Amino acid sequence: MNSREKGKRGERELAGELRRHGYDARRGQQYCGANGDADVVGLPGLHIECKRVERLDLYAAMAQAEHDAPDGMLPVVMHRRNNCQWLVTMRLDDYMEIYREWEAGKH
């Protein structure tokens, strides 16, 4: 399968999963990647790089997300292999920021 088509299919699949969780997610505007939009949009504050591959260089994917993320947006990589669940990779400092907000809301 053409890797570009597989990428689009992965983005649609991820957007569907995020909609299932109640978010108005959709594929970003992918005009050759020139405009720097996220692969999938709909989670405020997150710049999502979507990878639907069997072998993934997470550090390269994160570098791409960091490079493309506008100021104030947290870069994340959402990825999965065949027959596996979706995973989220992000920088530890960003995760801790989100976790602190979640923890503060519990008290």
Summary of the structure (lengths in Angstrom):
residues: 107
radius of gyration: 13.9
end to end distance: 49.5
largest distance: 49.5
contacts: 272
relative contact order: 0.14
helix: 40%
strand: 19%
